[in-house]
Amino acid sequence: MKKQHVELINYLCNHKNPITSKELSNALNVSIRSIKNYVNSLNILANEQMIVSSNNGYTIHKMIAAKLLENEETQIPQTSEERSFYIIKQLLVMHSSHLDLFDLCDLLFVSYSTLKNDISKMNKAFSNFHVEFVIENDTIRILGSEKNKRKLVSYVIYEETNNRFMNSDIIKDSFDTLPIDRINSTIRSIFEKYNYYINEFANINLLLHFAIIIDRIKDGNYVNIQNEDFVIENENERALVSDLCNAFEEEFSITFNNSERYEIYMLFKTNANYSLPSSQETLRKIVGSEIIEQALHIVEKVNDFYYINLDNENFLTPFALHLKNLVLRAQNQTYTKNPMTQSIKTSCPTVYDIAIYISLELMEHYNIHINEDEVTFLALHVGAEIERQKTNDSKLKCVLFCPDYMKISTQIYNQLLIEFGNQIDIIKTITVEEDLKKYSFDFCLTVIKLHEKIHQDVLLIPPFLQAHDKAEIYNLITKISNNRKNQILKHQFHQFFSKELFLENPKVDTKEEVLHMMTEKLVDLNLVDESFEEKVLTRENAAATAFGNIAIPHAMKMEALKTCISLCVSKKGIRWGSQSVNVILLVAINKADKSIFHELYEALVALFSKEEVVNQVKECTTFQNFKNLVFEYINMDDEE
């Protein structure tokens, strides 16, 4: 709940008589339109008419308000991380230019010294985002470029979702009368029958939508029949959708009408072949131009206000389909019950807040009322897209260029994802070479030779892939992945390594002694807490981190105040269990940098697995020697 929401509740609770929107506007120092939005938001949050509007003004049900405020108090941030996320959201999501420290202390129930300590930790923890939290005159504000601020707030919202939208167990709990495992098995087997790739996100997305559709039809609710003359032109796609619908009709003794079959087709296109250019025009035929324009408007507003980019077909297609039916339901006041409402409302408040924002836009545009359950369905779309983006962040971005061969491009697309779906994200299938300039990607696969050179890697492939063609694609993926890992080391070298954390030929013999020296330095520099050494040794005792002449010890949890690597080189070697190591890289990772941890770890392993590198590193007597050596080998790999 926003600070203004609490102020509005308290103001109305302190007055017996109705209060006009103008008086509330003056009292809270906001616009009359904002007051109207606050009232709508609070009624959604309360799931009933807590604030009633009349010709005389607004009145509030005090018992309902007290219950809502009580629930709000139980959600006060408890840990340093939770408080940091709260501050970031207040500054960036709620667009506050600054925050008063004493007000924050009251809101968060912490002391002034605790809050200042939290802010100091934030500057370390989020340093990789290149922003700074500055305290001036007992207020806090954030400095940094707009791009970096957007990255930070996206990270905070991504962390909040924490895989809550990509879990079949949630669907099972929410639709406990449906055999979710059997529905899931049917979806997978039919996709396999027609040789269509479906990744984990797409599978969960389809599973959720089928659960909703089946549950609604079993309860006697059907979507309005439209587009009776619409036909799925691709024979293979038509057969797949027909098999899916027939299987569920037989399983549940229900009937899908034409509109529902079209929806299922569009969900299939979104989740199996969302990048094919035919889907946008098909969507327009089903939902109409006005719904698409409204969906695009909402995407733009969410990006402006919350810094979350939803502008892709993965989100737009199912969202527009949902939007069309939501508006129809709201106009007829026949709302859909959402069994996941309470869990999403409490566990993902920012995503829920985005959904409320979308619902307010829709209520104003269509002059309709949207209840709490429908708001949660909107939150599901937003949260699922955030999860999809997180899942694909680590994958290489690929564009498939296949001019004028739509059926072949579908076949190639699916074959590529079946073979390489865990490693690549095909962001677009294009038919015109000029379109390559529109997209950001790592490499291009093309069935014909390009006329112009591009700076990304390009691989010419045949329409029908053979074993040697797959091997070439695999080699290209491996090369680009290795270069990406090297670039993390190269471009963020000083973010990870420092002269203060370079230890040369220490006069110790065992791993316990050297780890004590290294962790002691990290503690002195306030990069980790006092428990770090114990956690590193616990991980080390569970399974040694040494291989060859190198060791890369680390803690199991990413709890460092700032990501860093302490380096020790020993020419004579240090006993590490049953072997001796010459290079020790003690890695401390902050949770905010966890997305790069695996690539960083693999880059270190790849670099120091080379015997010639270790032999040269152990001869390094200065930090500069070490840096020069690392850059030399990284540049050599880039040229290969």
VODODREN-111298 format. One record per residue (C-alpha): residue number from 1; x, y negated, z. Coordinates in Angstrom, 2 decimals, decimal comma. Example, Ala and Ser with C-alpha at 12.3 -4.5 7.8 and 13.67 -1.06 7.14 Angstrom:
VODODREN-111298
    k        X        Y        Z
    1    12,30     4,50     7,80
    2    13,67     1,06     7,14
This chain:
VODODREN-111298
    k        X        Y        Z
    1     0,00     0,00     0,00
    2     1,30    -3,45    -0,89
    3     1,93    -6,14     1,70
    4    -0,83    -8,27     0,11
    5    -3,27    -5,36     0,51
    6    -2,65    -5,27     4,26
    7    -2,97    -9,06     4,49
    8    -6,30    -8,95     2,63
    9    -7,64    -6,21     4,93
   10    -6,56    -8,07     8,07
   11    -8,00   -11,36     6,84
   12   -11,40    -9,82     6,07
   13   -11,42    -7,85     9,36
   14   -10,88   -11,10    11,28
   15   -14,00   -12,71     9,77
   16   -17,58   -11,64    10,37
   17   -19,13   -13,62     7,51
   18   -18,55   -13,00     3,77
   19   -15,41   -14,67     2,37
   20   -15,36   -16,06    -1,19
   21   -12,65   -15,06    -3,67
   22   -11,52   -18,70    -3,77
   23   -11,02   -18,80     0,01
   24    -9,13   -15,49    -0,10
   25    -7,05   -16,81    -2,98
   26    -6,02   -19,85    -0,95
   27    -5,41   -17,85     2,23
   28    -3,15   -15,26     0,54
   29    -1,63   -17,72    -1,95
   30    -2,49   -15,57    -5,00
   31    -4,83   -15,96    -7,97
   32    -8,55   -15,13    -7,87
   33    -7,88   -12,38   -10,44
   34    -5,31   -10,85    -8,07
   35    -7,91   -10,80    -5,28
   36   -10,27    -8,91    -7,58
   37    -7,51    -6,41    -8,43
   38    -6,60    -5,96    -4,76
   39   -10,22    -5,22    -3,90
   40   -10,51    -2,64    -6,70
   41    -7,20    -1,03    -5,69
   42    -8,17    -0,80    -2,03
   43   -11,55     0,73    -2,83
   44    -9,75     3,35    -4,94
   45    -7,28     4,02    -2,12
   46   -10,11     4,34     0,40
   47   -12,11     6,49    -2,05
   48   -15,25     4,56    -1,11
   49   -16,62     1,02    -1,09
   50   -14,56    -0,32     1,78
   51   -14,82    -3,91     0,52
   52   -18,25    -4,95    -0,73
   53   -18,84    -7,87    -3,09
   54   -21,98   -10,01    -3,01
   55   -23,06   -13,45    -4,19
   56   -21,86   -14,82    -0,84
   57   -18,38   -13,25    -1,08
   58   -16,51   -10,20     0,21
   59   -17,16    -8,22     3,41
   60   -15,28    -5,20     4,74
   61   -16,25    -1,99     6,55
   62   -13,93    -2,20     9,53
   63   -13,99     1,50    10,45
   64   -12,99     2,53     6,92
   65   -10,29    -0,17     6,94
   66    -8,91     1,03    10,29
   67    -8,68     4,60     8,97
   68    -6,87     3,45     5,81
   69    -4,40     1,36     7,82
   70    -3,80     4,28    10,18
   71    -2,93     6,54     7,25
   72    -0,63     3,84     5,90
   73     1,30     3,62     9,19
   74     2,11     7,34     9,06
   75     3,93     6,74     5,75
   76     6,46     4,24     7,11
   77     9,97     5,05     5,74
   78    11,92     6,98     8,38
   79    15,41     7,54     6,94
   80    18,05     5,19     5,56
   81    17,37     6,52     2,04
   82    13,61     6,05     2,36
   83    14,13     2,47     3,58
   84    16,50     1,75     0,69
   85    13,93     3,04    -1,81
   86    11,28     0,87    -0,13
   87    13,46    -2,25    -0,41
   88    14,29    -1,54    -4,07
   89    10,62    -1,05    -4,93
   90     9,65    -4,26    -3,11
   91    12,30    -6,23    -5,02
   92    11,86    -4,67    -8,45
   93     8,50    -2,90    -8,69
   94     6,62    -5,55    -6,71
   95     8,71    -8,27    -8,36
   96     9,74   -10,09    -5,19
   97    12,59   -12,54    -5,81
   98    13,79   -11,97    -2,23
   99    12,74   -10,35     1,04
  100    12,91   -11,75     4,54
  101    15,06    -9,51     6,75
  102    13,02   -10,15     9,89
  103     9,79    -9,32     8,06
  104    11,41    -6,11     6,85
  105    12,45    -5,22    10,38
  106     8,84    -5,60    11,52
  107     7,44    -3,62     8,57
  108     9,97    -0,79     8,84
  109    10,16    -0,73    12,66
  110    13,98    -0,94    12,74
  111    16,46    -3,31    14,33
  112    18,24    -6,11    12,48
  113    21,60    -4,30    12,79
  114    20,12    -1,04    11,43
  115    18,69    -2,87     8,43
  116    22,00    -4,62     7,67
  117    23,76    -1,26     7,92
  118    21,24     0,19     5,46
  119    21,92    -2,61     3,00
  120    25,68    -2,05     3,31
  121    25,11     1,63     2,48
  122    22,93     0,66    -0,49
  123    25,75    -1,36    -2,04
  124    27,96     1,73    -1,89
  125    25,31     4,28    -2,88
  126    24,04     2,36    -5,90
  127    27,34     0,90    -7,08
  128    27,21     3,10   -10,16
  129    24,16     1,12   -11,29
  130    26,28    -2,06   -11,21
  131    23,86    -4,00    -9,03
  132    24,52    -5,78    -5,73
  133    22,27    -6,40    -2,74
  134    23,11    -9,83    -1,37
  135    22,12   -11,28     2,04
  136    21,79   -15,06     2,25
  137    19,99   -17,03     4,97
  138    18,47   -13,85     6,40
  139    16,94   -12,85     3,08
  140    17,95   -10,09     0,69
  141    17,95   -10,23    -3,09
  142    19,35    -8,09    -5,87
  143    21,94    -9,21    -8,44
  144    22,55    -7,44   -11,73
  145    21,53    -7,31   -15,37
  146    17,95    -6,54   -16,32
  147    19,10    -3,30   -17,95
  148    20,83    -2,09   -14,79
  149    17,90    -3,07   -12,59
  150    15,64    -1,01   -14,84
  151    17,97     1,98   -14,54
  152    17,90     1,69   -10,76
  153    14,13     1,48   -10,40
  154    13,71     4,37   -12,85
  155    16,05     6,45   -10,70
  156    14,04     5,64    -7,55
  157    10,74     6,61    -9,19
  158    12,31     9,76   -10,70
  159    13,54    10,74    -7,22
  160    10,11    10,21    -5,76
  161     8,43    12,62    -8,20
  162    10,95    15,35    -7,26
  163     9,51    18,02    -9,60
  164     5,99    17,70    -8,20
  165     4,50    17,57   -11,70
  166     6,28    20,61   -13,19
  167     5,32    23,41   -10,89
  168     2,85    26,20   -11,68
  169     2,34    26,76    -7,93
  170     0,66    23,33    -7,69
  171    -1,72    24,34   -10,49
  172    -2,43    27,67    -8,74
  173    -3,21    25,91    -5,47
  174    -5,42    23,36    -7,20
  175    -7,37    25,79    -9,39
  176    -7,53    28,73    -6,99
  177   -10,59    30,25    -8,70
  178    -8,76    30,66   -12,02
  179    -6,21    33,41   -12,86
  180    -3,42    30,92   -13,65
  181    -0,78    33,63   -14,20
  182    -2,96    35,34   -16,82
  183    -3,65    32,03   -18,57
  184     0,09    31,33   -18,57
  185     0,88    34,79   -19,96
  186    -1,67    34,34   -22,76
  187    -0,21    30,98   -23,79
  188     3,34    32,35   -23,89
  189     2,48    35,55   -25,78
  190     0,50    33,74   -28,49
  191     3,27    31,17   -28,98
  192     5,77    34,02   -29,31
  193     3,47    35,84   -31,76
  194     3,57    32,84   -34,11
  195     7,29    32,16   -33,49
  196     6,76    28,76   -31,86
  197     9,19    27,48   -29,25
  198     7,69    26,26   -25,98
  199     9,94    24,90   -23,24
  200     9,18    24,95   -19,52
  201     7,74    21,43   -19,43
  202     5,50    22,04   -22,45
  203     4,33    25,32   -20,95
  204     3,34    23,69   -17,64
  205     1,67    20,81   -19,51
  206    -0,41    23,22   -21,61
  207    -1,18    25,35   -18,57
  208    -2,50    22,33   -16,66
  209    -4,67    21,14   -19,55
  210    -6,12    24,61   -20,22
  211    -6,90    24,97   -16,51
  212    -8,75    21,63   -16,59
  213   -10,63    22,43   -19,82
  214   -11,63    25,96   -18,72
  215   -12,65    24,74   -15,26
  216   -14,77    21,98   -16,78
  217   -16,50    24,25   -19,32
  218   -17,22    26,90   -16,66
  219   -18,93    24,12   -14,72
  220   -21,03    23,20   -17,78
  221   -19,12    20,08   -18,86
  222   -18,22    19,66   -22,53
  223   -16,60    16,82   -24,43
  224   -18,72    15,03   -27,01
  225   -18,65    16,69   -30,44
  226   -16,91    14,46   -33,00
  227   -14,94    14,89   -36,25
  228   -16,97    17,91   -37,38
  229   -15,26    17,80   -40,77
  230   -11,73    17,86   -39,38
  231    -9,71    20,91   -40,48
  232    -6,25    22,10   -39,39
  233    -4,46    22,25   -42,71
  234    -1,45    24,35   -41,74
  235    -2,53    28,00   -41,88
  236    -0,08    29,17   -39,21
  237    -1,11    26,40   -36,79
  238    -4,79    27,07   -37,45
  239    -4,31    30,77   -36,67
  240    -2,42    30,00   -33,43
  241    -5,09    27,61   -32,12
  242    -7,82    30,06   -33,12
  243    -6,11    32,91   -31,26
  244    -5,67    30,74   -28,14
  245    -9,31    29,67   -28,10
  246   -10,64    33,15   -28,89
  247    -8,53    34,72   -26,13
  248    -9,86    32,32   -23,49
  249   -13,43    32,47   -24,77
  250   -13,37    36,25   -24,38
  251   -11,53    36,11   -21,02
  252   -13,92    33,60   -19,39
  253   -17,14    34,07   -21,42
  254   -17,11    30,45   -22,54
  255   -17,24    28,64   -25,88
  256   -14,98    25,84   -27,08
  257   -16,80    23,34   -29,32
  258   -15,05    21,71   -32,27
  259   -13,93    18,65   -30,32
  260   -12,31    20,84   -27,67
  261   -10,57    22,90   -30,33
  262    -9,22    19,66   -31,82
  263    -7,94    18,63   -28,41
  264    -6,24    21,99   -27,96
  265    -4,69    21,60   -31,41
  266    -3,32    18,17   -30,50
  267    -1,95    19,50   -27,22
  268    -0,27    22,26   -29,20
  269     1,19    19,71   -31,64
  270     2,39    17,55   -28,77
  271     4,03    20,35   -26,86
  272     5,36    22,50   -29,69
  273     5,97    20,10   -32,56
  274     5,45    16,63   -31,18
  275     8,16    15,14   -33,39
  276     6,49    15,98   -36,70
  277     5,16    12,77   -38,33
  278     1,72    14,25   -39,13
  279     0,58    14,21   -35,50
  280     0,06    10,43   -35,15
  281    -2,40    10,23   -38,04
  282    -4,21    13,33   -36,77
  283    -4,52    11,72   -33,36
  284    -5,99     8,56   -34,90
  285    -8,69    10,64   -36,59
  286    -9,64    12,28   -33,30
  287    -9,62     9,38   -30,82
  288    -9,96     6,34   -33,08
  289    -7,77     3,28   -33,59
  290    -9,19     1,33   -30,64
  291    -8,17     3,99   -28,07
  292    -4,69     4,23   -29,59
  293    -4,27     0,45   -29,44
  294    -5,36     0,45   -25,79
  295    -2,97     3,32   -24,98
  296    -0,09     1,42   -26,62
  297    -1,07    -1,73   -24,71
  298    -0,97     0,18   -21,41
  299     2,42     1,68   -22,27
  300     3,78    -1,80   -22,94
  301     2,35    -3,20   -19,69
  302     3,74    -0,31   -17,60
  303     7,17    -0,80   -19,15
  304     7,06    -4,54   -18,40
  305     5,84    -4,15   -14,83
  306     7,37    -0,87   -13,62
  307    10,35    -0,44   -15,99
  308     9,13     3,04   -17,00
  309     9,23     3,72   -20,74
  310     6,30     5,91   -21,76
  311     6,53     5,03   -25,46
  312     6,83     8,44   -27,08
  313     4,47    10,98   -28,59
  314     4,93    13,42   -25,69
  315     3,07    10,97   -23,48
  316     0,88     9,08   -25,96
  317    -0,88    12,04   -27,57
  318    -2,27    13,76   -24,44
  319    -2,76    10,38   -22,76
  320    -4,87     9,04   -25,66
  321    -6,92    12,25   -25,70
  322    -7,49    11,92   -21,96
  323    -8,25     8,21   -22,29
  324   -11,00     8,83   -24,85
  325   -12,78    11,30   -22,55
  326   -12,14     9,25   -19,40
  327   -13,88     6,22   -20,91
  328   -16,85     8,38   -21,98
  329   -17,11     9,93   -18,51
  330   -16,89     6,55   -16,77
  331   -19,53     5,02   -19,05
  332   -21,85     7,92   -18,21
  333   -20,68     8,05   -14,56
  334   -19,86    11,78   -14,83
  335   -16,44    11,96   -13,20
  336   -14,10    14,95   -13,11
  337   -13,11    16,27    -9,67
  338    -9,34    16,51    -9,30
  339    -8,18    19,07    -6,69
  340    -4,65    17,56    -6,66
  341    -5,75    14,08    -5,57
  342    -4,59    14,05    -1,96
  343    -1,20    15,74    -2,49
  344    -0,19    13,42    -5,35
  345    -1,58    10,34    -3,61
  346     0,55    10,93    -0,51
  347     3,68    12,51    -2,02
  348     4,15    10,27    -5,07
  349     2,92     6,80    -4,03
  350     4,71     4,83    -6,75
  351     3,42     7,05    -9,55
  352    -0,03     6,76    -7,98
  353     0,40     2,98    -7,85
  354     1,19     2,99   -11,59
  355    -1,99     5,00   -12,15
  356    -4,01     2,44   -10,17
  357    -2,46    -0,31   -12,29
  358    -3,54     1,55   -15,46
  359    -7,03     2,10   -14,09
  360    -7,41    -1,62   -13,32
  361    -6,47    -2,45   -16,91
  362    -9,03     0,07   -18,17
  363   -11,77    -1,09   -15,79
  364   -11,36    -4,67   -16,94
  365   -11,13    -3,83   -20,65
  366   -14,08    -1,41   -20,78
  367   -16,10    -2,83   -17,86
  368   -16,25     0,57   -16,18
  369   -15,55     2,00   -12,70
  370   -12,80     4,61   -12,26
  371   -12,80     6,65    -9,06
  372    -9,91     8,15    -7,08
  373   -10,03    11,56    -8,79
  374    -9,77    10,01   -12,23
  375    -6,90     7,80   -11,05
  376    -5,03    10,94   -10,03
  377    -5,45    12,43   -13,51
  378    -3,79     9,28   -14,86
  379    -1,01     9,80   -12,29
  380    -0,55    13,36   -13,57
  381     0,10    12,08   -17,09
  382     2,61     9,49   -15,87
  383     4,33    11,87   -13,45
  384     4,53    14,68   -16,01
  385     6,19    12,35   -18,52
  386     8,72    11,23   -15,92
  387     9,50    14,90   -15,23
  388     9,88    15,61   -18,96
  389    12,31    12,72   -19,33
  390    14,35    14,00   -16,37
  391    14,45    17,49   -17,86
  392    15,67    16,22   -21,23
  393    18,13    13,62   -19,92
  394    20,98    16,13   -19,81
  395    20,29    17,53   -23,26
  396    21,96    16,32   -26,45
  397    19,67    14,15   -28,57
  398    19,25    15,43   -32,12
  399    17,44    14,17   -35,23
  400    16,34    16,67   -37,89
  401    16,35    15,29   -41,45
  402    14,27    17,41   -43,85
  403    12,78    15,38   -46,74
  404     9,49    16,36   -48,31
  405     9,37    19,90   -46,94
  406     6,86    19,76   -44,12
  407     6,31    23,49   -43,81
  408    10,05    24,16   -43,93
  409    10,76    21,43   -41,37
  410     8,27    23,05   -38,98
  411    10,02    26,38   -39,39
  412    13,51    24,88   -38,94
  413    12,36    22,83   -35,94
  414    11,06    25,87   -34,11
  415    14,03    28,06   -35,02
  416    16,43    25,41   -33,72
  417    14,60    25,10   -30,41
  418    14,24    28,85   -29,98
  419    18,02    29,16   -30,42
  420    19,20    25,92   -28,76
  421    16,23    24,55   -26,78
  422    18,12    24,56   -23,47
  423    20,90    22,41   -24,94
  424    19,25    20,00   -27,38
  425    16,25    17,70   -27,48
  426    15,03    17,12   -31,07
  427    13,75    13,60   -30,63
  428    12,44    13,21   -34,18
  429    11,93    15,00   -37,46
  430    12,33    12,47   -40,27
  431    11,73    12,64   -44,02
  432    13,45     9,40   -45,08
  433    17,18     8,80   -44,54
  434    16,60     5,12   -43,78
  435    14,73     6,16   -40,60
  436    18,00     7,33   -39,03
  437    18,68     3,69   -38,15
  438    15,58     3,58   -35,93
  439    16,70     6,15   -33,38
  440    19,44     6,66   -30,82
  441    20,84    10,21   -30,96
  442    23,99    12,31   -30,53
  443    23,98    14,19   -33,81
  444    21,95    14,83   -36,95
  445    21,08    18,14   -38,58
  446    20,12    17,73   -42,23
  447    19,14    20,03   -45,09
  448    20,54    17,66   -47,74
  449    23,72    15,59   -47,86
  450    23,34    12,03   -46,52
  451    23,98     9,18   -48,96
  452    25,42     6,88   -46,27
  453    27,86     7,60   -43,48
  454    26,66     7,25   -39,88
  455    28,78     7,07   -36,72
  456    27,10    10,13   -35,17
  457    28,09    13,71   -36,00
  458    26,26    15,19   -38,99
  459    25,93    18,87   -39,90
  460    24,50    20,11   -43,19
  461    22,36    23,20   -42,66
  462    20,36    25,44   -45,06
  463    16,54    25,72   -44,80
  464    16,94    29,30   -43,56
  465    19,54    29,68   -40,83
  466    21,94    32,62   -40,89
  467    24,25    33,81   -38,10
  468    27,22    31,72   -39,32
  469    25,01    28,59   -39,55
  470    23,93    29,07   -35,92
  471    27,59    29,47   -34,95
  472    28,41    26,12   -36,61
  473    25,59    24,40   -34,75
  474    26,75    25,97   -31,47
  475    30,33    24,79   -32,07
  476    29,10    21,25   -32,78
  477    26,98    21,22   -29,61
  478    29,96    22,46   -27,57
  479    32,26    19,82   -29,07
  480    29,83    16,95   -28,40
  481    29,10    18,22   -24,87
  482    32,81    18,39   -24,03
  483    33,38    14,89   -25,42
  484    30,48    13,59   -23,34
  485    32,02    15,07   -20,18
  486    35,39    13,58   -21,08
  487    33,76    10,18   -21,59
  488    32,35    10,33   -18,06
  489    35,89    10,74   -16,76
  490    37,26     8,09   -19,08
  491    34,67     5,33   -18,69
  492    34,06     5,85   -14,99
  493    37,60     6,80   -13,98
  494    37,93     3,91   -11,52
  495    34,44     4,62   -10,19
  496    35,65     8,06    -9,11
  497    39,42     7,75    -8,53
  498    41,40     5,10    -6,68
  499    44,96     4,42    -5,56
  500    43,85     4,57    -1,90
  501    42,70     8,18    -2,38
  502    45,91     9,42    -4,02
  503    47,99    11,71    -1,83
  504    51,42    12,84    -3,07
  505    53,39    15,80    -1,66
  506    51,97    15,77     1,91
  507    54,06    17,55     4,57
  508    51,40    20,18     5,29
  509    51,09    23,85     4,38
  510    47,44    24,91     4,69
  511    44,11    23,91     3,18
  512    42,69    23,03     6,62
  513    45,52    20,55     7,23
  514    45,32    18,90     3,83
  515    41,51    18,71     3,89
  516    41,67    17,06     7,30
  517    44,08    14,40     5,94
  518    41,94    13,80     2,87
  519    38,58    13,62     4,65
  520    40,05    11,40     7,37
  521    40,97     8,86     4,71
  522    37,46     9,02     3,22
  523    35,95     8,38     6,65
  524    38,33     5,46     7,29
  525    37,22     3,86     4,01
  526    33,56     4,40     5,02
  527    32,90     6,59     1,97
  528    31,61     9,61     3,92
  529    30,45    10,19     7,48
  530    32,22    12,09    10,26
  531    30,46    15,39     9,45
  532    31,85    15,57     5,91
  533    34,95    17,62     6,82
  534    32,86    20,27     8,56
  535    30,49    20,50     5,58
  536    33,39    20,88     3,14
  537    34,91    23,68     5,23
  538    31,51    25,40     5,51
  539    31,24    25,40     1,70
  540    34,87    26,54     1,41
  541    34,38    29,43     3,83
  542    31,31    30,59     1,91
  543    33,30    30,83    -1,35
  544    36,74    29,44    -2,09
  545    36,86    26,63    -4,65
  546    40,38    27,43    -5,87
  547    41,18    28,87    -9,27
  548    44,60    29,06   -10,82
  549    46,74    26,30    -9,32
  550    43,84    23,92    -8,64
  551    41,12    23,57    -5,97
  552    37,96    21,42    -6,20
  553    36,44    21,49    -2,70
  554    33,13    19,73    -2,01
  555    30,16    19,79     0,38
  556    26,95    21,65    -0,47
  557    24,82    18,52    -0,16
  558    25,38    15,23    -1,96
  559    25,45    12,94     1,05
  560    28,50    10,73     0,41
  561    27,94     7,01     0,87
  562    29,70     6,50    -2,45
  563    30,78     8,94    -5,16
  564    34,56     9,39    -5,16
  565    37,34    11,94    -5,71
  566    40,28    12,23    -3,36
  567    43,34    13,61    -5,18
  568    46,29    15,46    -3,69
  569    49,26    16,72    -5,73
  570    51,82    19,07    -4,19
  571    54,87    20,15    -6,11
  572    55,71    23,01    -3,71
  573    52,08    24,11    -3,38
  574    49,62    24,47    -0,48
  575    48,27    27,80     0,79
  576    44,63    28,21    -0,18
  577    43,49    31,56     1,12
  578    45,46    34,23    -0,72
  579    46,86    31,84    -3,32
  580    48,76    28,57    -3,64
  581    47,45    25,41    -5,32
  582    49,27    22,34    -6,61
  583    46,32    20,06    -7,31
  584    43,38    19,39    -4,97
  585    40,39    17,32    -6,06
  586    38,12    16,70    -3,06
  587    34,79    15,61    -4,57
  588    32,29    13,53    -2,56
  589    29,03    12,87    -4,40
  590    26,32    10,37    -3,59
  591    22,80    11,55    -4,33
  592    22,23     8,67    -6,76
  593    24,98    10,13    -8,99
  594    23,78    13,73    -8,88
  595    22,74    13,64   -12,55
  596    26,39    13,39   -13,57
  597    27,80    15,77   -10,95
  598    27,67    18,93   -13,05
  599    29,16    17,25   -16,11
  600    31,85    15,65   -13,95
  601    32,64    18,98   -12,29
  602    32,80    20,79   -15,63
  603    35,02    18,04   -17,09
  604    37,45    18,37   -14,18
  605    37,48    22,16   -14,47
  606    38,02    22,01   -18,25
  607    40,85    19,48   -17,95
  608    42,70    21,11   -15,07
  609    42,23    24,65   -16,35
  610    44,98    23,85   -18,85
  611    48,24    25,08   -17,38
  612    50,25    22,33   -19,07
  613    48,05    19,66   -17,45
  614    48,51    21,08   -13,94
  615    52,27    21,41   -14,49
  616    52,46    17,73   -15,40
  617    50,05    16,51   -12,71
  618    52,05    18,13    -9,91
  619    55,04    16,07   -11,07
  620    53,09    12,79   -10,74
  621    54,56    10,51    -8,09
  622    52,17     7,55    -8,53
  623    48,48     7,02    -9,18
  624    49,33     5,26   -12,46
  625    51,23     8,37   -13,64
  626    48,12    10,45   -12,97
  627    45,79     8,02   -14,77
  628    48,04     7,87   -17,85
  629    48,15    11,66   -18,00
  630    44,37    12,07   -17,74
  631    43,70     9,49   -20,45
  632    46,29    11,06   -22,71
  633    44,60    14,47   -22,60
  634    41,07    13,05   -22,87
  635    42,05    11,12   -26,00
  636    43,66    14,24   -27,45
  637    40,38    16,15   -27,00
  638    38,41    13,32   -28,63
  639    40,57    13,53   -31,75
  640    40,15    17,28   -32,18
